[in-house]
Amino acid sequence: MKTAHRLAVLAFAVALNVAAVAALHVAMVDGTRSALAANQEVEHVVVSATPTHPAIATSNCPTTPKAL
């Protein structure tokens, strides 16, 4: 009876530790996902200039005169 009782307590302790480690793993994975999602920055390009004369643009970028 003494050995069976010790075995049952050991099995319960192992099961409890496995459950605790699994819960910790899930919490760490969720925390990592939310931290990665929070660090992602969306890049926006905003052009807020008025159109310039094509001669000025080609003088600034002489290699691409046909771009404008």
N, C-alpha and C positions, 0 to 999 in steps of 0.2 A: 504494500500500500504506500509506503514511503517513497519508493522509486516511481510509482505511477503518478503520485501527487507532484513530485519534482519535475517529471517529464511534462505534465500538463501545464505547470507554471512556466517552464521553459518555452513550451510551444506558444503559450499566450504572450510571453515577453517578446519572442521573435516576431509574432504576428503584429504586435503593437509597434515594434520598431520598424517593420516593413511599411506599415501604414503611415507612420510618421515621416519616413524618408520619402515615400511616394508623394505625400502632401507637400513636403518641402520642395521636391523637384517641380511639381506643378506650379507652386507659387513662384519659384525662381524663373521658370520658363515664361510665365505670364508677366512677371516684372521686367524681364529682358525684352519681351515683345513690346511692351508699352514704352520702355525707354528708347528702343530703336524707332518706334513710331513717332515719339516726341521729338527726336533729333532730326527727322527728315524735314528738309526745308524745300519748299516749292520755289523754283526759280521763275521769276517774272522779268520780262524785258519790256520796259516802257520807253517808247520813243516820244519825246515831247519837244520836238523841234519843228520849226516851220520849214517848208521846202525852200531850198536855196536855188540860186541861179545855176544852171548846168556848168557854166564856165568855172565857177568857184569850186564846184564839186570835182571837176576833172583836174583842176590845179592842185587840189588836195590829194587826189588819188590818181596819179597819172597812168598807172598800170591798167586801170579798168575804165577807159573812157566810154565804153558802150554800156556800162552798167546802168547809167541814167538815161 
